Amino acid sequence: MCTSYHESLCYKRNNINSPSAIKIAQLLGHLVDRAKAGIVFDDEKWLTFLKKEGLPKSLAKPAYKDKENGRPQRSNLIDRLVFETAKSVREKALGNFSKRFKEVESYDEDVPATFYKECEEAKQDRGIAKALEDLRPELRTIRDFWSKNCMASDDHGGGEEVKGSGVRRRRKSILPFQAIAEQVRDKFLAVRPSAEAQALSPIVARWDRDCQYNPMSTSNHWTLLKASTMFRYHHDRPFVWYAAGVELGILKSQARGAGTFRSVVGDIWECLKVDNKAADRKRKKAEEYQGIYVGGAGLEDGDADEYGDWGWMEGVEPND
């Protein structure tokens, strides 16, 4: 609260030496250890302080913290770094990256394979043909939602630029990006085969039953078919990855054949991550063995107890 206000005040006045700014800085120094010192400083006391100093209750965020709505000040060093220097460096880096990988394409023929397979089946099954016909406008609706709400930097162009700032506003939305991405995902998962398509084909009806049993599943055939179809028609748009990134990964993995990948739930994946301290300890033992020990941040006494008994590593030779 106090820190953000102090930052905004210095930004607005373009001065860190004003009496009010100095008093707030001194106040912050006293409040650093307020809990240990027994100091109680609540909202009421903060408002009393502001009133005594003749300061407003709230201030706008600096432009570098509100890139969508802020108006950069050329006299502010951080604004110049964010909106001018960093922007030019980023564009140069992206340009160099594009030149180096200009032959790289966003299309991968393994991912839409499921869609093409069902297109072949649709020649003999009216229900599958109807499901695919209904699916495309549903996916376009998701694409249009993304295009309407996202920023230019999120979607390869578009948006309105704040004159002279190089900043682009969202097209017609005040939604934060995370909310947009979550809604795109929810809209994707909500798409189901139409009742007409289910009536025409028992296969399509089974797809829908699978969705009913586990609507959040990423591996049922209908969900994978939606992802494959979306990639086929919109692979060059970023929203595809926010809507169906998990499914696209599964489709690519499956294309390599059975046994080439394993699905792991999040809780188990956390357990499989490398423990840096344990790895550092093993590396130090290997360096000592080779006679080229290099100092590093290893385990302190007692740390092994926190992560379990690592006694089994004693005596392990390097490259075992």
N, C-alpha and C positions, 0 to 999 in steps of 0.2 A: 504493500500500500504506500508506505512512505518513500520507498526506493523508486517506484514507478512515477510517483508524483514529482519527486526531485528531478528525475530524468526529463519528464515532460516540461517542467518549469524551465530548466536550463535550455532545453531545445527551443521553447517558445520565445524566450528572451535572448537566445543566442549568447548567453553569458553565464559563466559558472561562478562569478565573483559578486553577484548581487547579494545584498544583506539577507534576503529571504532564502536564497539558495544555500548560503553559508549556515544559516540557522537550522535549516532542514538537515543539512549534512551533519551538524553537531548533534542534532536530535537522533539521527540514525546511529551515530557513534555510541550514544548512551543506551540505545535500545538493542544493541547487538546481543548482550547477555542479560536481557531484562528478566528472564525467568530465574536465572541464578541470583540476580540482585534483588529479586522480589518486586520489580517494577510492574505496575499494572497500567497498560496504555491501550485503551479501547477506542472505538470509533467516536465516541462522544468527546474524548479528550483530543483526538485528532482534529475534529471539526472546530473545537474551541481554539486550538492552535492556529488553524487556518484563518479563523475569524479575527483573531488578534493580529495576525500579519497582514490582514486585508487581502487574502488570496481566495480565489474561487474554490468551490468544493471539488470540482473535477476539471481536468485539462485533456485536450485531445492528445492521442498518442503521436509520437514522432512519425514522420513519413516512412522512415526505414523500418518501423514496426507495424505499419498499416499500408502496405504497398498498393492495395486496391483503392483506398479512398484518400490517402495522404497526399499532400502537395510538397514535393522535395524542395529544400532550400539549398541553393548553390553555396551559400556561405557556411553550411554545416558539413564538417569533414565526413561524418558517417554517411550522410545522404549522398555525397559525391562518390564515396567508395561503393555504396550499394547500387546506386542508379546509373553511375557512369563508368567508373573503373571496373567494377565486378561484371557489369553487363558486357562491356567490350571484351574482357578476358574470357567470359563464358562463351560469347558468340565466336570468338577466335578459336577456342578449344573445340567447340562443336563443329566449326567449319573444317578444322584440321582432321577431326574424327571422320567427318563425312567424306573428305577426300581420300582418306586412307582406306575406308571401307565402302567406297562408292558402289562396289559390285554386290554388297550384301543387300538382300531383299527381306521384306517382312513376311513373305509368303513361304509356307512350308507345306509341301504336298502331303505329308503324313497326316496332318491335322484334319483336313476336310475329307479324308478317305471314308469316314463313317457316313458323311452326308452323301457322297457319291454312291456308296453301296446301297443306301436306302432309296436313292433315285432309281437305281436298277430294279429294286424290289417293287417300287411304286408302279412300274409298268404292268405288273401283274396283280397289284393290290390297290383298290380304289381308296381304301381307308388310309394307307400310308401316303398316297398321293395327296389326299385331302389334308392330312396333318402337315405335310411339307408346304402345301399351298398356304395354309393358315399361319404357319410359323413365320414366314418372311415379313408380313406387315407387323407382327408382334415385335420382331427384332428391330424393325425400322423405328417403331415407337420408342424403344429404349435408346436407339441412336439419336433420335430427335431430342429426347430429354437431355441427354448428355450435351449435345450441340448447343442447346438453349442456355444451359446453366454453367458450363465450364469456362475457364479462362483460355485465352489464346495459347498460353504456354502449356496448357494441359491438352490442347487439341490441334496443334499444328496450324495456328492462324485464327483470325477472327477476333471479336471483341472490340471495344472502343478504347482508344488511347487517350489518356489524360494529356492534354496539349503540352508539349515541351518537356514531358517528364519521362517518356519511354515506358510508362506504366499502363497496362491494359486492365480495364475493369471487367468484371463478369458481364456476360451479355445482358441477362434480364433477371439475375438471381442474387439473393443475399445469402444463399446457403453456403456454408463452409465446404471446402473440397471433400472432407471426410464424409459429410452427410450426403453429398452428391454421389460419391463412390459407393456408399452403403445402399442408397436407393437404387442405383443401377444394378447392384447385385441382387437386391430383393425383387426387383421387377423381372430380372432374368429367371430367378428360381420360381416365380409365380406363374410363368407361362406353362399352360397345360394343354394337352390335345383337346380339340373341340369334341362336344358330344356327338356331332355328326360323324367325325372321323372315327370315333370309337365304335359307333353303331355299324360302320361299314367294314371294320376289320377287328377281329379278336386280338391281333397282335398289338394294335394301337391301344385297345382297351387294357391289355396287360401292362403296357408302358405307363398308363395312367394309374393303375393299381399300385405299381411300384412306387410312384410318386406319393400316393396316399399313405402307404405304409411308412415311408421315410422321406418326408418332403425336403429335408436338408441334405439328403445323400448326394454325394458328388460322383457316384459311380453307376447309378442306374442308367439304362440305355437312353431314355428320353432326355435326361439332362446332358449326357454326352453328345447326343444328336443335336441338341440346341446349340451347344458350344461349337460343334463342328460346322454347323450351318452358319452361325454368326461369323466364324473365322473365314469361311468361304467368301462371304459378301462384304465383310468389313474389316479384313485383316490389317488394313493400313490405318485404322483408327484406334487410339489408345483405350477407348472405353471397353473394347473387347476383353482386355486383360483384367480390368476391374470387375467386369461382369462375370467372367468365366475363366479366370486365370488358373484355378485349381484343375478344372476339367480339361483345359488345353494341355496342361502338363501330363495328365493321365492319358489323353489321346496320343501324345507324342511318345510316352513311355510304352504304351501298348503296341505301337507300330514297330517297336524293336523286337517284339515277340515275347511269349510267355517265359517267365523266369529271369528276365533281364532287369526287373525292378521290384521293389517291395514297398507297399504302403505302410506308413507308420503314423499312428495317432500322435497328436501334439504332446501329450504327457510323456509318452515313451521317448519321443524325439528329444525332449529336454534332458532326459537321463543319458542320452547317447552323446551329448556334446562333450568335447574334450575339456578336462579340467586343466586350466593353464598352470596352476601350481604343481600339479603332479607331473605334467609334461616338462616343466622347467627343471624339476628335480631329476627326472630321468636323463634329460639333456646334460645336466651338470655331471652326473655320474659317468656318462659316456665320454665327456671331455676330460674328466679326471683320469679315466682309464687310458685314454689316448695320450695323456701327458700334455694336453694343450688347454688346460682349464682356463675358462674365461669367466670372470665374475659376472653375476647377474642377480636378479631378484628371486631368490629361492625361497624355500619354506623356512619359516622361523620355528623355533621350538614350540611344540604344542599344536602347530597348525595341522599336523597329520590327523590328530584326533577329530578335528572338525569335519574332515572329509573321509574318515574311515581309516582302517589299518592298511598302510601301504607296505607292510613288511614283506609281502610277496615279491616286491620289486628289488629287495636286497640281493645283491649277487647277480642280477640280470646283466648279461654281457650286452654291449651295444650291437645293434642289428639282429638281435634275437627274433 
